[in-house]
Amino acid sequence: MLTSEVLEQAQGLLNEGQPRTEIAQKLDVKPDTLRKAINDGRLQELKKPAKITVKSSRTEIDAAESDRLGTACTRIGERTLAAFGAIQGVPVNFEPCMDVPKGGVLTSLPALLANGLMEGVHSFAIKITGYYTAFHVLLLLALMALCRIKTVERIRGESAGEFGKIMGLDRIPEVRCFLQAPFILMDTFGYIMVS
């Protein structure tokens, strides 16, 4: 049983970042007892801060991945599952990053979503399947408009990995993915996409 004194000592050791097993040995308590105290909230385990990446380190990682699946394809597990049809689309997953080019466009995204940017995205006649979905393509088009990238072909001039960080993906879809999405967005963004 954990007394208030033992709980206070355990919390101090947890705050220092010591592992549970070592804390249990030092305080002469069972590891399972310590785990239960953390799970029911009597003790608070500090979460390790996520590693923040900078542009130069991300560029090195993206280039290293080019030998495997392609430049900036760092979510290999999800890409493999999508290739075999096990998943349809991947979730948006933002990572802590510094100095992301054009990252300021994310401040406009809540306003676009509030004004109905994604309304009806699932009702397109042609469904995009695989790693990317119609949601990803529409989000990319919206971000391109905010970045004043006027044509789909000009996205090739952007760093796929860095632009992907803005979208919460490992990289942006290639231009050929747009050919799978024959819908018209002329009224909203000035783009016409037909196949």
CORVENMO-V272512 format. One record per pair of residues at least 12 apart in sequence whose ideal C-beta (glycine too) atoms are under 10 Angstrom apart, sorted by sequence separation. I is the first residue (numbers start at 1). J is the second residue. If there is no record, write none. Layout:
# CORVENMO-V272512
<<I/J> <I/J>>
This chain:
# CORVENMO-V272512
<<11/23> <19/31> <20/32> <62/74> <78/90> <94/106> <121/133> <122/134> <140/152> <143/155> <159/171> <160/172> <181/193> <182/194> <183/195> <10/23> <13/26> <21/34> <59/72> <61/74> <77/90> <78/91> <121/134> <122/135> <124/137> <159/172> <160/173> <178/191> <182/195> <9/23> <10/24> <13/27> <20/34> <58/72> <69/83> <120/134> <121/135> <124/138> <141/155> <144/158> <149/163> <158/172> <160/174> <179/193> <181/195> <20/35> <75/90> <78/93> <121/136> <137/152> <140/155> <178/193> <179/194> <180/195> <10/26> <58/74> <118/134> <121/137> <147/163> <179/195> <9/26> <10/27> <118/135> <121/138> <155/172> <178/195> <9/27> <20/38> <75/93> <120/138> <121/139> <155/173> <156/174> <10/29> <144/163> <147/166> <155/174> <156/175> <7/27> <14/34> <23/43> <118/138> <143/163> <146/166> <155/175> <6/27> <13/34> <74/95> <117/138> <118/139> <154/175> <5/27> <6/28> <23/45> <117/139> <153/175> <6/29> <10/33> <14/37> <20/43> <140/163> <143/166> <152/175> <155/178> <10/34> <14/38> <117/141> <118/142> <140/164> <143/167> <151/175> <2/27> <20/45> <117/142> <142/167> <152/177> <153/178> <11/37> <113/139> <140/166> <152/178> <2/29> <6/33> <7/34> <10/37> <11/38> <112/139> <139/166> <140/167> <152/179> <1/29> <6/34> <10/38> <17/45> <136/164> <139/167> <144/172> <14/43> <15/44> <17/46> <113/142> <139/168> <140/169> <143/172> <7/37> <13/43> <14/44> <15/45> <16/46> <109/139> <112/142> <139/169> <2/33> <6/37> <11/42> <14/45> <15/46> <17/48> <112/143> <136/167> <1/33> <2/34> <10/42> <11/43> <14/46> <136/168> <140/172> <10/43> <11/44> <109/142> <112/145> <136/169> <139/172> <140/173> <2/36> <11/45> <108/142> <109/143> <112/146> <2/37> <7/42> <8/43> <108/143> <132/167> <137/172> <7/43> <136/172> <137/173> <58/95> <105/142> <106/143> <108/145> <109/146> <132/169> <136/173> <140/177> <141/178> <4/42> <105/143> <108/146> <131/169> <140/178> <58/97> <88/127> <89/128> <105/144> <107/146> <131/170> <150/189> <151/190> <152/191> <2/42> <57/97> <58/98> <88/128> <89/129> <90/130> <105/145> <106/146> <131/171> <132/172> <133/173> <137/177> <141/181> <145/185> <150/190> <151/191> <2/43> <57/98> <58/99> <88/129> <89/130> <90/131> <102/143> <105/146> <132/173> <136/177> <137/178> <150/191> <152/193> <53/95> <55/97> <58/100> <87/129> <88/130> <89/131> <90/132> <102/144> <104/146> <105/147> <131/173> <132/174> <141/183> <52/95> <53/96> <54/97> <55/98> <56/99> <87/130> <88/131> <89/132> <90/133> <92/135> <104/147> <105/148> <130/173> <137/180> <138/181> <142/185> <145/188> <146/189> <51/95> <52/96> <53/97> <54/98> <55/99> <85/129> <87/131> <88/132> <89/133> <92/136> <102/146> <137/181> <141/185> <145/189> <50/95> <51/96> <52/97> <53/98> <54/99> <55/100> <85/130> <88/133> <89/134> <102/147> <128/173> <132/177> <136/181> <138/183> <144/189> <145/190> <50/96> <52/98> <53/99> <54/100> <55/101> <89/135> <90/136> <101/147> <102/148> <131/177> <132/178> <134/180> <137/183> <142/188> <145/191> <49/96> <53/100> <82/129> <83/130> <89/136> <92/139> <102/149> <130/177> <134/181> <138/185> <141/188> <142/189> <144/191> <82/130> <83/131> <132/180> <133/181> <137/185> <141/189> <82/131> <128/177> <132/181> <134/183> <81/131> <82/132> <128/178> <130/180> <138/188> <141/191> <79/130> <80/131> <82/133> <129/180> <138/189> <79/131> <128/180> <141/193> <78/131> <127/180> <128/181> <126/180> <127/181> <126/181> <128/183> <75/131> <102/158> <126/182> <137/193> <101/158> <102/159> <109/166> <124/181> <125/182> <126/183> <73/131> <101/159> <109/167> <124/182> <125/183> <100/159> <103/162> <106/165> <124/183> <102/162> <103/163> <106/166> <123/183> <100/161> <101/162> <102/163> <105/166> <106/167> <100/162> <101/163> <103/165> <104/166> <106/168> <121/183> <99/162> <100/163> <102/165> <103/166> <100/164> <101/165> <102/166> <97/162> <100/165> <101/166> <100/166> <97/165> <97/166> <126/195> <95/165> <94/165> <117/188> <94/166> <116/188> <94/167> <95/168> <93/167> <94/168> <92/167> <93/168> <94/169> <95/170> <92/168> <93/169> <112/188> <91/168> <92/169> <93/170> <90/168> <91/169> <90/169> <90/170> <72/159> <73/160> <74/161> <71/159> <72/160> <73/161> <71/160> <72/161> <75/164> <70/160> <71/161> <72/162> <74/164> <72/163> <73/164> <78/169> <79/170> <72/164> <78/170> <79/171> <72/165> <75/169> <76/170> <74/169> <75/170> <65/161> <74/170> <75/171> <62/159> <72/169> <73/170> <74/171> <62/160> <63/161> <72/170> <73/171> <62/161> <71/170> <72/171> <59/159> <61/161> <62/162> <70/170> <71/171> <72/172> <58/159> <69/170> <70/171> <59/161> <62/164> <69/171> <58/161> <59/162> <55/159> <58/162> <70/174> <65/170> <55/161> <58/164> <65/171> <55/162> <58/165> <62/170> <61/170> <62/171> <55/165> <53/165>>
